[in-house]
Amino acid sequence: MNLVRATIRRPFEELKNRLVISRLYPWINNQFHTHTHRRLSQTKMSGYRDLGIEFQKPVLDDRNYRFIELPNKLKALLIQDPETDKSAASLDVNIGSFEDPEDVPGLAHFCEHLLFMGSSKFPNENEYSSYLSKHGGGSNAYTSSQNTNYFFQVNHESLHGALDRFSGFFSCPLFNKNSTDKEINAVDSENKKNVQSDLWRLYQLDKSLTSDKHPFHKFSTGNLKTLGSIPSSKGVDIRDELLKFYNSSYSANLMKLCVLGREDLDTMSEWVYDLFKDVPNSDRSAPSYNAKMLPSDCLLKIIRAKPVKDLKKVEVTFACPDVEKLWESKPGHFLSHLIGHEGSGSLLAYFKAKGWANELSAGAHTVSEGNAIFSVDIDLTDEGIGNYEEIVVAVFQYLEMLKQDLPQDWIFTELRDIAEANFKFKQKGNASSTVSALSKALEKDFIPAGDILSTGLLRKYEPDAVMSFLNALTPENSRVTLIHKDVHTDLVEKWYGTEYSVIKYPDGLLNKVKAPGLNPRLRLPRPNEFICTNFHVDRLESIEPLQEPLLLKDDGQSKLWYKKDDRFWVPKGHVYVSMKLPHTYSSVINSMLTTLYVDLVNDSLKDLEYDSQVASLHITFSKTNQGLDLSLSGYNQKITTLLTRYLQGVAEFSPSESRFKVFRDKLVQKLNNHLYEVPYSQVSDVYNSIVNERSWTIAEKIEVAKQLSFEHLKSFVPTMYEQFFFETLVHGNFKQDVAIEIDELIKILAPSDIKVSHLKGSKPRSVLLPEGKTFFYQQQLADEKNINSCIQHITQLGVFSEKLSAKAALVAQLIDEPAFNTLRTKEQLGYVVFSSALNTHGTINLRILIQSERDSAYLESRIESFLAKTEQDIEKMSEEEFEGHKSALCKTLLQKYKNLSEEHVRFTTTIYVGEYNFVHKERKARLIESLTKTEMLQFYRSHVMSKATSKLIIHLKSQVQDEEAKKRDFVESHPAGEQILDIGRFQSMMSLAPARQPVKKIEVTPKL
């Protein structure tokens, strides 16, 4: 896998903003044309200055852009999208955790938290979040090493009000003492959420083993000690430190704002000027960090780290040239494409053939100007752990091959053409994600603002830069991290307690990597046969887009759905095949065998899959609780070719015993590791195993997986497709004949032509709780050191119906912000607080989830108290506020599709469920519009607060709690209800809710 701007095991909040898995797009022509949005030369307008930038845009981009500068030197990119349903804004400050004082770790992150807690203009600490919630929006922020990014989105009519509240973060924040004290606890809870996470633990370990003269070594999250007790013990007022940090760091000249809305550019420019002109400007320069992050005494070392989970990894990291300013040629991307390749001749293919590894990723990342790393991260098998030195040597052998065989012009040409098509046919995405990414990108002032939309293009071919980068990947610039449970350790990392040791490269290893020689099994990838060469779109003029696909076929073996793209006119398509295979879910044994089958098929066809993926043709083969799903997406020209070859591979698949053992061990490892995930990531699986047919507990799966043999799999595979019904959706730039051809192709998997029509209506079902009964299930966390517990509180509202679904959605809208404000902000129960409506296969429910250090029984009592208070809040709510909530929810439901994928997801979801309600959001919005406050109050009383209410409460309990905490958190009569001690016995006593049925009869469409 090629990782662009990747770094070493970066934690999720930073991963989601920095680590991008490269999915490359083909474009055959060397000549490339894009729309350029032209502006006049710099013009001063009403206090702001239009910088007159010309923007290079994708041909499909119908937005207008303007880049302005305010008198305080804050710069803003304004985007007019007349069709957007959601407006959004993001402000990026070019200051991050690297600026934390050495004695106050986490101060930048703490500051980010506090800015949400009110301003002089809007002093209520939940005013911003409450406004967004009432107007169909939401917000977030993250603190990275050199920037802090704030963003929101909201229904388009409410942009000005949201911007007004948002601007106060940066012009007049309050930093109230009460809020300051509370948010220390929130930061501490956020940190404790991560303490047992290997992602965070290994990331901090890696940071701690760099130079203490470079800020990368710092602990950036903060906790109760660094922000509370330690400063207090030194007589330091943390609020004073916070104000000093804010006043010295949050300078307007270091800020980039991005706003997207329907309003014209002049209106948005005036709004930005009015609302952000008072942000103080101290004219401070952006910080720079000149120290070497990985000096020689940090290199030529093997770091041996003991994980919490059963991880087996080796990583080779290089201190490498910082090539971020070579953004037009991207030498790091060029090399990560080759080293991270997964096809024939690649490092991963070699390791898999040896039985040493299953996954590999490679990528370059700039840490700060002048400091960069390139890493090769490899997931190992048990045999790979024993041969990790040979794996490291093979990495250097691959580098040696590259030094001899590069440069190769054709590789750059492929990557350039792929990137050009990717840019040309780029479609719109989520509004808040768009502005967040752009505001951050604008901090790179070495990139002309007019190119900010097209930074993914490869504009220059600089083979000398590639070779210079490659020649820096030497043993002297490297270090190795070995991660698994049985390593020898003699040290403990300060912040997370990770056990580790550090040794020098053994002489034998050092000699081998200095003179690795060539490995005949390692070679450059072959030219990619799947690159698209035809981007023709069959566009139909002046037609009204269809709201649902056409049903072309419906018989005892299959259903075929088809929709020609009539909205976006892109040369792309999607194919979705949902296979109903009763043998795959008839028992936990068959379920686990199916999982292994899917893993082994994907493994055997990796060469085909990876080449197609690089060419922007994606194929996914996965297990479901109905059988198997096969999904393809990308440029439509070669989708049928890929599907044909993939299906042939599936039909001809014959498992190998050696790979079976590798993947059985990997399956057991994965299941065991799931029990060490953060608690809130585990709770859904526990809930599903209790309420759903065809679901089993992780413990049951582990018990079975350990006992499976190769003979079991060999006997099982021939039976899988004996009973076979499938539904196919062909959607995009396809003709109807192609859809019919694809339907015929799927039949290659059927061992006979026996039709089993009853499978058409076969659906999983869910438990229906008896009226007025409360049940609870308790499970102790496997991780004995995790201090967090988790509760998922489920109120069953009834059997699924569209009217009930509409009411549940409105209840969820009404409680969303109050639940967060009450349970997280005010009561400080934990960092993770979440509420929503939740559907099973036949019921509709209301969910509240909390992860916390507090005992889950206490959390239950606080949820019950909140739900009781909500009844009063709804009763007191004004008609205007109630109608505002309805309007916000309806506008969210009625958002237009932004791209072909969004439309496809809606279609595939309802096909999978089997209700074929392709316009369910429009139908739900109409139902919500008719609901009254009186009706909803009565519904809340009868379905949430009455004696007839049915509940299921899941408690995942920490093993870490002292007696004092137990006394503090004891609440009489909680946990409430009847305890589930045996899930199987519980299910055998319950009725099942009826499965969701088609909303209407859909007739087969005659061939067009």
N, C-alpha and C positions, 0 to 999 in steps of 0.2 A: 504494500500500500504506500502510495506517495502522499506524504503529509506536507501541505503548504503552510509555511510559518508555524511549523509544529515546534513543540518543546518537550522537555522531559516530563512525562507523567503530570501534566499541568492539571490542577484541580478544576472541577466542573465550571465554576463561575468564570474562570479565566479561559478554560477550554472552549466554552461556547462562543467566546468572543475572539479567540486567537487561533484555535486549531481548526483548520478547514480541510476536510478530506477532499482531495482533488478528484473531481469528476469531470473529465476532460471532454470537450465538444469538438466535433470535426467540422472543417470548412475547407473545401477543396481548392477554391480559387486563390491565387496569390494576390490578385487585385481585390481590395476590400473597401466597401463604401458604407459609411454610416451617416446618419443625419447629424448635422452640427447645428446646435441651437445658437443663433448669432445674437450678440448684444452690441450696442453701440459702445464707443470708447467711454472711458471713465466719466461719470456724470455725478455731480453733487445734487442730491434731491432731498429737500426738506429735512436737512440735518444729517442724513446718511449719505454715503457715497456708493453709487453703483460702480463696481469695479470693471464692468464691461467685458465680462469673460464669455468666450465662445465655448460651449460644451459639446464634446463628442458623445453622441447618444446612440443606443441601439435603434435599428430601423423601426422597431415596434413601439418605441417610446413616444407617447403623445403628450408628455409633460413639458412644461416650460420652466426654465431655471434662471435664477439671478443670484449673483454673489455680491454682497454689500459689506461695507465697513461702517460701524458707528463711530461717533466722535471719541468714544472711550477705547477705540481700537478692537472692540469685539467684532469678529467677522461672522457673517451668517449666510448660509446657503438656503435660498427659498425655492420651493418646488410647488408649482401650481399643477394640480391634477383635477380637472373639472369633473371627473367621474368617480373620484374616491368617496367611499362611504365612511372611512375612518381617516381623520386627520391625526397628525403626530408631530412631535418635536423631540429633539435631543440636544443636550448641551454637554460638550466634552471639555474638561479642564485638563490642561497638559501638565498635570501634577498627580503623582500617585504615591504608592506606599514607599517608594525609594526615598521620599522626602520625610518619612517618619524620623523623629529624633531617636538617637540610639537608645535613650533611656525611656522612651514611651512608644514601644512597638504597637502598631495598630491604630495610630492616631488618625491617619488619612482615612481609613475605613470607618472609624468612629465618626469622623466629620461627615462622611457620606450619609450615615444613618441619621445624624442630627438635623440635616437640612430638610428632611421630610416632616420635622416636628413643629412647623409653624413659622410665620414671618410677621413683620410689623403690619403688613397689609392684611394678612389673614392669620390671626394669632392662634386659632384653634388647631391643635396638633394633628387632627385628622381631617382638616378642611380640604386639603388637596386630594387625598384618597377618596373622601366622601363625594366630592364633586365629580371625580372621574367615574366612580362606581354608578352614580345616578345618571350619568350621561354616556353609558355604554363603553367605558374606557378602563384603563389600568395603567400601571407604571412599574418601573423597576430601576435599578442602578447597579453598578459594579465598580469596585476599586481595583485597578490593575497596578502594575509596577510604575508606569510613567504617565498614566492618565486615569481620570475618574469620569465615568459616563453616566448621565442621567437621561431617562427617556420616558415618554408616555404616548398613548394613543387614546382617542376619544371620538365619539360621533361627530361628524364634520361640522355640524351647526354650532358645536360647543368649543371650538378651537380657541377663540379669544379668551373665554373664561378660564380655560385650562392654562393657557399661556400666562395669563395674569397671575394665577396662583403659582405657577412654575417659576416665573421670573423672580419672585420673592426669595427663592432659595439663594439667589446670587446677588441680590441688591440689599435685602434687609432681613436676614435670618435672625430668629430670636435666640437660639441656644439657651432656652429656659433651663434653670437649674433642675427643676423637677424632671423635665424631659431628658436632660443629660444623665441624671442618675438612673432613670429607667432604661435608657438605651445602652448603658454599660452592660446591663443584664442581657439585653437582646444580642449584643455582640458576643458576650460570653456564651450564650446559648447557641449561637451560630457556630462558634468555635468548637464547643463540645459536641455538636452534631458531627464534626469532622475528625474528632480525636482518634476514632477507631477506623477511619477510612484510609486504606492503603494509598489511595491516590494522593491525599493530602500528606500523609506521613512520609512517603517516599519523595515527594516533591520538596518538603521541608528538609529532609535529610540531604538531598542533593544540593539545596541552597546552602545548608550549613557547612558543606565541605567545599566552599569557594572562599576567595580572599575576603577577609573582614574589612579590607579597604574599599571594597565595592559593595553597594547597598543590596545586591542580590541576596546576600547572606541573611538578611533580616527576616524576622517573623512578622508577617504583614496583617494577620487577621485581628490580633489583639484579644485580650480576655479580661476577666475580672481583676486579675493581679496586675497586669501591665497598665490597665486604665483606671484601676481603683485602688487596691490596697497598697501597692508599691509607691505610686505618687503620693498617696495620702501619708504614708509612713515617713516620707521625705519632706512633708509640709508643702507639697506641690498641689495646687488647686487645678484639677484636670480641666475644669471649664476655662480657666485662664489659659491653659496650654492650647486648648481647642481654639479659642479666639485668636491667639497668636498665630497658630497654624493657618487658620482661615484667612486672616488679614494679610498674612505674608504670601500665601499661595494662590488664593482665588482672585487673581487679577484679570481684568477684562481682556487684556492683550493676549492672555494665554487660553482664551476660550473660543471655541468654535460651536456655533449654533446651527442646527438644521431644522427647518420647519416645512411640513408638507400639508397642504390644504387645498380646498376648492377655490378659495378666494383668488382674485387676480394678484399679480406680483406687486403692484403698487400698494394695494391694501395690506398685504402681508408685510411689506417693507415698512409701512407706517406703524403697524402694530409692533413689530420688532423694535423699531426706534423708540416708540413711546414706552414700551415695557422694559427694555434692557439698557437704555441709555444711561441709567443711574447705577449700573454695576460698576463698582470702584475699579479704577485702573492704577496700579502702582508702577507700571512699566517695567516690571521685573522680567528678567530673561528666563527662558526655559532652562531648567537645570541640566547640567551635563555631568557625566561620571567618567572620569578619565582613567581611573585605576583599572588594572587588568583583572578581570573576574576569575580567570583560570590561569594563574601563574604556574611556573614549572613545578613548584612543590605540590600542586594539586593534580598533577598529571602523572601518567605512567603508574597508576594505582588501580587496584581492584577493591571496590567497595562491596562488602558482603552484608546484605540487609535481610532481616527476618520479618516477613509480612504477617499481618493478622490473618488474612485468608491463605488458602493453599495456592499461592502463586509460584510459578516457575518461569523466570524471565532472565534474560541477559541483555544488557544494553551497552553498546559501544558509543561513547560520546567524544566528539572532537571539538577542541577550541579551533574555530575557523575564521576566515575573513568575514567581516561585516559587509555584506553585499546589498543591503537594503536600498542604497541609493542607485544600484544598478537595476532599478525596477523595470526598465524597458527591455532588458535581456534576461533577467532572472536566472543567473547561473546556478543558484541553489535549487530552484525548481527543476532545472534541467537534470541535475544529478540525482535528486530525490525520485524523479520519474524512473530513472534507470535502476537505482539501488533498491527502490521499493517495489519494483515490478514483481508480479507473481506468476508470470507465464513461463514457458519453456526456457531453460538456460539461466533462469533467475536464481538468486540466492535462496529464496523460499522454496522453489522447486527442488533444489539440491538438498536442502535440509529435510524436506518432506520425504524425499526418496531414501534418505539415510534414517528416517524415523526419529529425527531430532527436534523438529519444530512444526508448529501448525500455523503460525501467523507471524508476519514481519511488517514493520512500518519504518519509514525513513523520512527525515525532514530537516530543514534548516530553520533557524529562528534567531533573530536579532534580539538580544537582551537589553542592550543599550548601545548607543553609537560607539563603534569600535570594539564591541564585545558581542560575539555570536557563537552559536554552537550548531553542530550537525550531529544528529543522533540516529542510530540504527537500533530499533527496539524489537526483540525477538521473543515470542512466547514458546517455551520449551516443553518437550515431553520429559518423562522420567529419564529416558535414555539420553536426551539432550543435556540434562543437568550434568550427567557424568562425562559429557563430551564438550562442555562449554568452551574449553580452551580451543578445541578444533573449530568450533563455530566462530570464535573470534578470529582465528587464522583465516577462515574462509572469507570473512568480511574483507580482510586485507588482500586476499587473493582476487576478490572481485574488483577492488580498487586498482590493483595492479593491472588487471585486464583492461579496465577503463583507461588507464594511463597509456596503454599501448594501442588501443583501438580507437580512441577519440582523438580529434573531433570527427563527428559524422554529420554532415550537413542535413541529411534526410531526416534525422531525428528532430532537429530544430524545426524543419519544415512541417513535420507532422504536428508538433506541439503548437507551432504558430497558427496553423490552419484550424486546428481544434479550438484554440482559444478565440480565434476570430469568429467562428460560428457560435461559440458559447456566448460571446458578447452580442453578436448581431441578432440572435433570436432570444435574447434574454427577456423574460416576461416579468411583470410586476410581482412583488412579494408583499409580505406583511409590512404595514406602514411603520410601526415602531422599530422593527428590525432594520428597515431601510434607513431611517434617519439616524439611528444609533451607529450603524456602520459608517455612514458618510461623515458624521460629525467627528468621529475618531480619525477617519482617513484624512480629513482636512488638516490634522495636526502635522502631517508630513509635508512641511512647506517646501521640500525639494521636489514635490510632484506639482506641476502646474494645476491650478484649480480646474481648468477646463478639461483635464484628463482624469478627473477624480471618478467619473463613472466608468472609465475604461481601463483601470489599472491592471486588469487581468490580461490585457493584450500583451503579446510578445512583439515589441516594435523593432528590436535590434537583434542581430546575431553577432555575439561577441565570443568566438571560440577561445580567444586568449584568456578571457575572464573565467570561462568554464575550467580551462586547464589550470589556471592559477589557483582557483578554489580547490580543485581536485588534488593538486600537488601539496596543499596544506593539510590534507587528511592523512597525516603520518602517525606512526607509533608515538613519537615524542609529543604530539598534540592530543593524545587520546587518554581516556580512562574507561574502565569497565565497571559496570554495576551488576552484581549477581544477586538475584532475589529468589530465595525459597526458604522453606521452614527449617531445613537442617544445616544451614550455614553456621560456621563458628563465629561467635560474636564476643566482644569484650568491652564495648562502649554503648552508651545510651544517648540518643539525641535529646536535646534539652526540652523542646516544646511539646513533642508528641510521644516521647518515650520509646521511639523505635530502637531496637537492638541492632547493632551493626559492628563491623570491624573493617579496618583498612590495611591492606598489605601492598607492597611494591609488586610490579610485574615479576613473576618468577623468571629466572634467566632463560629457561627453556622456551617459555612463551615469548619473551622479548626477542630472542634470536629468530624465532619463526616469523613473527610479524614484521621484523625488519627486512627479512628476505623471504617473502611468502611464496614467490614463484607463481606459476600459472596453474589453474585447475581446469582441465579440459571440459568439465561439466558446466563451467560458467561462461556465458557468452551474452552478447547484446541481444535484446529482443528483436524478433523479426518484424518487418513492416506489417502494419496493422490492416488486415483484410476487411475489417468492419467499418472503416472510416467512410462516412456517407459522402456521396458525390452528387446527389440529386436533391435539391431543396425546393422542388416545384410544389406549389400548393394549389389544389383545385378549389379556387375561391368562387363562391356563388354570391352574386351581388343582390342587394336589397331583399334579404330574406329575414324572417323573424326566427331567432334561435329556438330550437326545440327545447322544452323543459325536461324531457326524459328520452331515454334511448328507445329505439324501435325493437320489438320482439320479432325476429326473423324466423325463429324455429322453436317448437316446443313439442317434443315427443318423449318416448319412454327412456331415452338415453341422455338427452341433453336439451338445454335451452340456449339459444343464441341471441344476445342483445347487440345492437349496433347503433352507434351515433357518429355521423360525420361531424367533424369540428366545424361549427357554424358561428363561433364567437371570436376565436383568437387567430385563426388562419396562419398557423405555424406548421412547419414541415415535421411535425412530431405526432406520436401516437402512443396509446396505451393498450395493452392486451391483458385482461384479467381472466383467469380460469379458476373457478372454485369447484373442487372435486369432492363429492360426498362418497366416502369409503368406510362403511361400517366396521370393517375389520380393524381399522386404525385406532378406534376409540372404544372398542368393546370391553377392554380391561386395562388396568394400569400396566400390565406386561406388554400388551400390544401397543399401548401409547408410547412406552419407552423404546420399544423396537422401532416404531415409526420415527421417533426422534433420531435414533441412530441411523436409520435408513436415509433420512433427509440429509443428515450431516455427511454421510459417506457419498451420496450422489453429488452433493455440492463439491466435496473434495475431489471426486474423480473428474468433474467437469470444470475445475478451477481455471484451467488454461483457456478454455473457450469463454468462460464467464469474464475473466479479467481482461482479455483482449477486447471484448465487446464493451465492457465498462469504460475502458480508456477511450473508446470511440463514442462514448455517451449513449450506449445501449445497455440498459440495466435490466438484469433478470434476477428474480428472486423466487426460490423454491422453498416453501415453508410448510410446517405442520399447523393444523388448526384443530378445533374440537369437533369439526365435521369431516375432516379428512386431510386434504392437501390443497394448498393454493400455489398457483404459478402466475407471476406477474412480470410483464415486460413493459419498458417505457424508453422513450428516446426518439431519435430521428427515424421516421417510419420506413425509409427506403429498404433497410435490411432487417427489419423486425421479423418478417416471415422467414427469412433465411436463418436467422439466429434461433427462432422457435423450432424450426425443422431439425436443425442439428442438435439442439438441446433435447428435444423429445426422443430423437434417435439414441442419444446418449443415455437417457433414462430407461428406454425400452431395452437397451443392450447391457445395462448395468449389471455387473457381477461383482459382489463384494469380495474384498481380499481380507484374509484373516489378520494380517499384520496391521492393516489400517483399522479394522474393527477394534482391535485391542487398544490402539491409540485413542480412538474416539469414544470407546466405552469408558476408559480412564478419564478422558476429558469431560465426559458427561457427568460422571460421579463428582469430579472436581468442581464443575460448574454448579451442580446442585448443592454441594456442601458449602461452596462459597456464597451462595445466595443467602444462607442462614447467617452470614456475617455482614450482609448489607446493612445500611442504616435502617432502623426499624420501620420507618414509614414506607420504605421500598418493599418491605416484606408483607405488609398487612393485606394488600389486595389479593395476593396468592392464598393467604389463609382464608380470607372471606370467600373467595371463589370455591375453594375446596369444601366449604361448608354448605354453600347455597346452590351450587351448579352441578348438574349431571356432567359426566365425562371430565371431572376435575378431581385431582388427588393431591394430598399434602406432599410437601417436599420430602418429608421423612419416608412416606410410602414409596415415592419415586426412587429415592436413594437405595432403599432396601431391595427393590426389584432390580435396579440398574446394576448393582454389584454382582447379582447372580446370573446376568445374561451371558450366554455363550455364543460363539460364532455359529454353532449348529442351530441355536434358536433363531438367529437372524436368517440363515439360509432357508430354514423351513417356512419362515414367516413371509418373506418377500414375494414368493409366487402367489400367495393368497390375497395380497393387498388389494388388487384391482378386480377381484372376482365379482364383487358387487360394486357397480361403478355408475354414478350419475354425475354429470358436470354441467355447470353454467359458465358461459363465456361472454365477456363484454369486449367488443372491439370498438375503440373510441379514438377519434383523431383524424388525421389526414389519410384516411383509407377509403377505398371504394367498397361497395357492398360485396362484390365478388371476393375480395380479400377476406372479409369476415367469414364468408361461407367456406373458403379454403382453410382458414384457421380452425374452424369448427371440425372439419374433416381430419385435420392433422392430429387433433387431440385423441382421436380414436385409436391412434397407434398404441396407446397404453392399455386399451381394453383387450384382455386375453381371449374374449369370445364376443359374439354379437348378441348375447342374451341381454335383454332389456329388463331392468329392475325399476319399474316406474314408481313403486311406492317410495323409493328414496327421495323422490322429488319433494315430498312434503315432510321428510324427516328432519327434525330440528331438536337441538338440545333444550332442556327445560330447567327451571329453577324452583327452589323451595318457596312455598307460600306459607308464611307464618300464620298461626292461628290468631284470630282477633283477640286483642287484649293481652297477649302474652309477650313477655320480655325474656330473651335468652342471652346468656353471655358465654364467651369462650375465652379461656386464658391459656397463654403459651409463654413459657420462659424463653428469653433470648438465648441462643447458643453461645454468643459472644459474652463470656463472663465478665469482661472488662467494660462493656458498653454501659454507660451510666444513664442512657435515655430509655424511657418506655414510650409506647405509642398506643393510642386508643383510636379505634374507628367506630363511631356511634352511628348506627343505621336505624332510621325510622322508616318502616315499610308503609308506603302510602296506599298501596293497593295493586290490583292486577292492571297490567298495561292497557291504557287506552289513550287516544290522542288528547282528549279533554283533560285527563289526569296528568299527562305529560306536560301540557301547557301550564296547569296550575303548579306543578312541581317546579318548573323552570322559573315561574314568577316568585315562588317562595324562596328559591335559591338566590334570585336576584335581590330580594328584599333583605336577606340575612348576610349577604356576602361581605360587605364592608363592616357592618356592625359586629359580625363574628370575629373578624380580624382585629378590629379596634378594641373590642372587649377582652377577648381571650389572649391576644398577643400583646397589644400595646398597653392596655390598662392593667390587666391582671398578670402580665409577664409570665404566662404559663410555659411558653417555649417559642423557639424561633419558627418552627413549622406549624402553622395553623391553616387549615383548608376546609372549605365547605362547598358543596355542590349537590345537584340532583344526580342520582345514580340509577341507571337501568340495569336490570339483569335480563335473562332471556324471557321473562314473563312478568316482572314486577317493576314498579317505580318506587324509588326510595330517596330519602334525604340523608346526606352524609355530612358529618363533621369529624375531622381528623386533627389530632394534636400529637406532636412528639415533644416530650418534655422530661426533665429530671424528676418531676413530681410523680407520685404514684398514680397509676392509671385509674384507680378507684376515685381518687380526689378529682382527677380530670373529668371523670364521668359526672361527678356532682356539679362541677362548674359548667359543663355543657347543659345539663338539665336546668340549671339556674338561668343560663343565657336563653334557652328556648322558652322558658316561662316568661322572662322579661320581654322577649320578642312579641309575645301575644299582646302585651300592654302597648308596646311601641307601634304595632300595626293599628291597634285601636285608636291611638292618639295621632297617628299619621294624618296629615292634611290630604284632602283630595288632590291638591296640586302635586304634592310630593309623590303620592301613589301613582298618579297618571304619568309623572316623570319617569318612574321606574318602569312602567309598562312601555312607554315610548322608547326608553333606552334599550330594553330587551328586544323589542320588535325590530328596531333598526339594526341591532346586531344580527338577528336572525335573517334579516332581509338584505344583508350585504351582497353585493354583486360578486361573482367569481372574479378573481384577479388573474387567474392563469388556468391552463388546461388541467393541471394536476388537481386543483381544488374541485373542479367539476367532476373529475374522475373519482376522487375519494368519496364524494357524496353518492355517486351511482354505485360504486362497489360496496359501500357499507350497507345500503339497503338491499342489494342483491344477496349479500352474505346472510343478512338477517332473514330474508325471505318475505318481507312485507311489501317490497317494490313501491315504497312510498317516496318516489323520486323528488317530490316537492313538499316533503314533510316540514321543512322550515317555514315555507310560505303558509302552509295549513296551520302550523302552530301559532304563527304570528296573528293570523286572523282570529284564532280562538282566544289568544291573550288580549287582543284589542277589546273583546266583548266582556272581559272579566271586570267585576266591580269590587271596590274595597270591602263592601259588606259581604259579598260572596267569598272573598279570599279570607276574611277574618273568620267566617264560619267554617271554611275549609280547614284553616289552621287549627282551630279549636277541636274540630271533629277528627282530624287525621294526625295531628302532632301532639296535642295536649290532652286528649280524652282518655278515659279508662279503656276504651276500645283500641287504643293505639298499640301496634305491634313493633317490637324493637329487637335488634340483634346487635350486641356490643362486643367487639373484639378487643381483647387486652393483650398486647405484647409487652411482657414485663421484664425490666432490667433485673439482673442478679445483684446489682450494686445498690444497696440502700442500708444506711445505718439505722439503729434503733430510734435515734432521735427523729430522723426523717420519717420513719414509719409512724411514730406518735403524731408528728405534725400533720401528716397527710391522712390520718385515719378519719374516715367519714362513716357514720353509722348507716347501715342499709345499703352500702355500696361495696362491691358491685351488686347491682340489682338484678333480680330475675332468677331464672332457672339455669343452672350451669350445664353446659354441654361437655360431657366427659368423653363421649365416644361419638365421633362424627358420623360413622356408618349407622349407628343405632339411631341417632337423631334424625338422619335423613329418612330412615325406614319408617319413622313415625309421622313424617310430615306429608302433606299433600303437595302436589306440584302445580304451579301456576300454568294456565294454558299458554302455549307458545304463541308468539305474535304471528298474525295471519296477514295475507295480502289485503291491501286496502281496497282493491278493486280487481275485476277480471280484465286482464290485458289480452287483446286479440293479436294473433300472429299477423304481421304486416305482409301483404303480397310483395313479391320481388319487384323492386322499382325498375 
